[in-house]
Amino acid sequence: MKERLKKATIDKYLAVILIIALAFVPFVANLYNTQILGKFITYMIAALALDILWGYGGLMNLGFAVFFGMGGYIVGISLACQNGLPAFMSSLGKLPAIYRPLKSIPVAIFLGILIPALVALILGYFIFTSRIKGVFYNVITLAFAGLFELFITTNQSYTGGSSGVNGIASGLNKITIGGQPVSVVQWYYIAFISLVIIYIFCLWLTESRFGKVIKSVRDNEARLRFLGYNPAIFKMTLFTIAGAIAGYAGMLYVPMTSFISIESAGVTFSTMMLVWLAVGGRGNLSGAMIGALFVSFLQSKLSSSFGEIWQLVLGVILIIVVLFLPNGVIGTLKNIQYNRRTKKQSIER
């Protein structure tokens, strides 16, 4: 046990420290800050999903926030329908038949995971069986995000349009456990436990036989195909898993914020997700979580301190980080630790 702890990399230690710190947040923070950190936890879950796809599978997705948004919109519309017809649907006169299953929150939660997974599977099937790679793959994922944005903004009576889904203030009051409304702290711990479980699952997945094949697809797809594997099947499976996790993260996000709009599902947010991994370090689950938390926290603080120019300040900071730490913050720390251990071993020999 002691030997295993000595061999553990710094990112594992940081992940444990982060998880322990997040577990105690409701005890030391007020309700508002607990809610904000709960939102950041949903971002961290989405970052884990993107990291297994991009960091381990080599499949950068310029429209990944669409899956997050799908889960969020499904649950958001469900919560908005709990008190009758939502205001943005008033022109329809009645609830559309397609939304009637969403009157049941458990059904909405199920669909919030299933539909993003199915969409990812279908999209992945057409992309990977056609052997579309490189810039063409990136263009398709970007176009996918653009089409989703267009669909949301042009169907206001069904989606709330550019204004988002309103009518879900105090959304947590509409979700019950044992007949009692869920509190902010309870939902925070649901999100926190979800983060821990998904982190462990992603660790297992990346170290499993499937994970090793996925890394091989990233590093040398042609050689893997020569050995008799079908890379398309592994890519589709990974794409589907990542889509389901992102949809689940979006589903957790909405009750915490009582709002969902295209700002949390389009091209801009997809780009921000890529920034999370660039800052934390892709191909590194701890880096994905810490990158999402760090950038989101920085975003929150800068927007309140610098007013309208906060995005410019954030951009400068991120450029500096990416330029001087090309492997991300956690990736750089891992490299330093590896170099020190290698040097120490060579001296001992």
ZAMARGU-4260 file (C-alpha; in steps of 0.2 Angstrom, whole numbers, plus 5000, padded with zeros to 4 digits):
<rodrens>
0) 5000/5000/5000 | 5014/5012/5005 | 5023/5008/4989 | 5008/5011/4978 | 5005/5028/4987
5) 5024/5032/4983 | 5021/5028/4965 | 5005/5038/4963 | 5006/5053/4952 | 5003/5071/4958
10) 4986/5073/4949 | 4979/5058/4959 | 4984/5067/4975 | 4976/5084/4969 | 4960/5075/4964
15) 4958/5068/4982 | 4962/5085/4989 | 4949/5093/4978 | 4936/5080/4982 | 4938/5082/5001
20) 4938/5101/4999 | 4921/5100/4989 | 4914/5088/5002 | 4915/5101/5016 | 4909/5116/5005
25) 4891/5117/5013 | 4899/5117/5030 | 4909/5133/5027 | 4900/5142/5013 | 4884/5151/5013
30) 4869/5145/5003 | 4873/5157/4988 | 4891/5151/4987 | 4886/5133/4989 | 4874/5135/4974
35) 4888/5143/4963 | 4900/5129/4967 | 4886/5116/4964 | 4885/5124/4946 | 4904/5122/4944
40) 4903/5104/4949 | 4891/5101/4934 | 4904/5109/4923 | 4918/5097/4931 | 4907/5082/4926
45) 4905/5089/4908 | 4924/5092/4908 | 4927/5073/4912 | 4916/5068/4898 | 4925/5079/4886
50) 4942/5073/4892 | 4938/5055/4889 | 4933/5060/4872 | 4947/5072/4867 | 4961/5069/4879
55) 4960/5050/4878 | 4951/5047/4862 | 4959/5061/4852 | 4941/5067/4846 | 4941/5085/4849
60) 4922/5091/4848 | 4918/5109/4844 | 4900/5107/4848 | 4901/5096/4864 | 4890/5108/4874
65) 4875/5103/4864 | 4874/5087/4874 | 4875/5097/4890 | 4862/5108/4883 | 4850/5094/4878
70) 4850/5087/4896 | 4848/5104/4903 | 4833/5109/4891 | 4824/5092/4894 | 4824/5094/4913
75) 4822/5113/4912 | 4806/5111/4901 | 4800/5098/4913 | 4802/5109/4928 | 4793/5124/4918
80) 4778/5112/4914 | 4775/5108/4932 | 4764/5123/4936 | 4754/5122/4919 | 4758/5129/4902
85) 4775/5139/4903 | 4774/5157/4897 | 4784/5155/4882 | 4772/5142/4876 | 4757/5153/4878
90) 4755/5155/4859 | 4752/5137/4857 | 4737/5136/4869 | 4741/5119/4876 | 4756/5108/4880
95) 4763/5100/4864 | 4760/5081/4863 | 4779/5078/4862 | 4781/5087/4879 | 4768/5078/4888
100) 4780/5064/4895 | 4790/5078/4903 | 4776/5082/4915 | 4784/5067/4925 | 4801/5073/4932
105) 4808/5055/4933 | 4804/5053/4915 | 4813/5069/4911 | 4828/5064/4921 | 4829/5047/4911
110) 4827/5056/4894 | 4840/5069/4899 | 4853/5055/4899 | 4845/5044/4885 | 4842/5057/4871
115) 4860/5065/4872 | 4867/5047/4871 | 4856/5042/4856 | 4860/5058/4847 | 4879/5055/4850
120) 4877/5037/4844 | 4868/5042/4828 | 4880/5057/4825 | 4895/5046/4829 | 4889/5032/4818
125) 4888/5043/4802 | 4905/5051/4806 | 4915/5036/4811 | 4908/5023/4799 | 4912/5036/4785
130) 4930/5038/4792 | 4928/5056/4793 | 4943/5063/4802 | 4953/5079/4805 | 4947/5096/4800
135) 4931/5088/4792 | 4926/5080/4808 | 4929/5097/4817 | 4918/5106/4805 | 4904/5094/4807
140) 4904/5095/4826 | 4905/5114/4824 | 4890/5114/4812 | 4881/5103/4823 | 4882/5116/4837
145) 4877/5129/4825 | 4861/5120/4819 | 4856/5116/4838 | 4858/5135/4841 | 4847/5139/4826
150) 4834/5126/4831 | 4833/5133/4849 | 4832/5152/4844 | 4820/5149/4829 | 4807/5139/4839
155) 4803/5151/4853 | 4786/5143/4857 | 4794/5126/4860 | 4811/5131/4867 | 4810/5148/4874
160) 4821/5155/4860 | 4836/5166/4864 | 4828/5171/4881 | 4829/5153/4887 | 4817/5143/4897
165) 4809/5154/4910 | 4796/5149/4923 | 4808/5137/4933 | 4813/5149/4947 | 4816/5138/4963
170) 4816/5123/4952 | 4822/5113/4966 | 4806/5115/4975 | 4798/5105/4961 | 4809/5090/4964
175) 4805/5079/4979 | 4813/5065/4989 | 4802/5056/5001 | 4788/5069/4997 | 4799/5083/5003
180) 4807/5097/4991 | 4825/5095/4988 | 4836/5109/4996 | 4851/5117/4988 | 4863/5108/5000
185) 4855/5091/4996 | 4856/5094/4977 | 4874/5100/4979 | 4878/5083/4987 | 4869/5074/4973
190) 4880/5083/4961 | 4895/5080/4971 | 4892/5061/4973 | 4889/5061/4955 | 4906/5069/4951
195) 4915/5056/4962 | 4906/5041/4954 | 4909/5048/4937 | 4927/5052/4940 | 4930/5034/4947
200) 4921/5027/4932 | 4931/5037/4920 | 4947/5031/4929 | 4942/5013/4927 | 4937/5016/4909
205) 4953/5024/4904 | 4963/5010/4912 | 4952/4996/4905 | 4955/4986/4889 | 4943/4997/4881
210) 4953/5013/4887 | 4969/5005/4880 | 4961/5002/4863 | 4954/5020/4863 | 4972/5027/4867
215) 4978/5016/4852 | 4965/5024/4841 | 4971/5041/4846 | 4990/5037/4843 | 4989/5025/4828
220) 4972/5021/4821 | 4980/5013/4805 | 4990/5000/4815 | 4975/4996/4826 | 4965/4993/4810
225) 4979/4982/4803 | 4978/4971/4819 | 4960/4967/4815 | 4951/4980/4826 | 4937/4991/4820
230) 4941/5009/4827 | 4923/5015/4822 | 4915/5004/4835 | 4926/5010/4849 | 4924/5028/4844
235) 4905/5027/4843 | 4905/5019/4860 | 4916/5032/4868 | 4906/5046/4859 | 4890/5039/4866
240) 4897/5037/4884 | 4903/5055/4883 | 4887/5062/4877 | 4877/5053/4890 | 4888/5060/4904
245) 4887/5077/4897 | 4868/5076/4896 | 4868/5070/4914 | 4879/5085/4919 | 4866/5097/4910
250) 4852/5089/4919 | 4860/5092/4936 | 4864/5110/4931 | 4846/5117/4928 | 4839/5114/4945
255) 4854/5122/4953 | 4853/5138/4942 | 4834/5138/4939 | 4838/5143/4921 | 4844/5136/4904
260) 4847/5145/4888 | 4857/5143/4872 | 4872/5152/4881 | 4874/5135/4890 | 4873/5124/4875
265) 4880/5133/4859 | 4896/5136/4851 | 4903/5148/4864 | 4900/5137/4878 | 4908/5122/4868
270) 4923/5133/4866 | 4924/5137/4884 | 4924/5118/4888 | 4939/5116/4877 | 4948/5130/4886
275) 4944/5120/4903 | 4955/5106/4896 | 4968/5117/4888 | 4971/5125/4905 | 4970/5110/4916
280) 4978/5098/4904 | 4969/5085/4892 | 4972/5067/4894 | 4971/5070/4913 | 4955/5068/4922
285) 4961/5078/4937 | 4967/5092/4925 | 4949/5092/4917 | 4941/5094/4934 | 4953/5107/4940
290) 4953/5117/4924 | 4934/5118/4924 | 4934/5124/4942 | 4948/5136/4940 | 4942/5144/4924
295) 4924/5145/4930 | 4929/5153/4946 | 4940/5165/4937 | 4926/5169/4926 | 4914/5173/4940
300) 4927/5184/4949 | 4932/5194/4934 | 4915/5197/4928 | 4911/5205/4945 | 4927/5215/4946
305) 4930/5221/4929 | 4913/5224/4922 | 4911/5224/4903 | 4930/5220/4900 | 4931/5204/4910
310) 4931/5193/4895 | 4946/5203/4888 | 4955/5200/4905 | 4951/5182/4905 | 4957/5180/4887
315) 4974/5187/4891 | 4976/5176/4907 | 4971/5160/4897 | 4983/5165/4883 | 4997/5167/4895
320) 4993/5150/4903 | 4992/5141/4887 | 5008/5148/4880 | 5019/5145/4895 | 5010/5129/4900
325) 5006/5120/4884 | 5002/5103/4893 | 4990/5112/4905 | 4993/5116/4924 | 4991/5098/4930
330) 5000/5091/4915 | 5015/5102/4918 | 5015/5097/4936 | 5015/5078/4931 | 5029/5081/4919
335) 5040/5089/4933 | 5036/5075/4945 | 5040/5062/4932 | 5057/5070/4927 | 5062/5071/4946
340) 5057/5053/4949 | 5067/5048/4933 | 5082/5058/4939 | 5081/5051/4956 | 5081/5033/4950
345) 5095/5036/4939 | 5106/5043/4953 | 5101/5028/4964 | 5107/5016/4951
</rodrens>
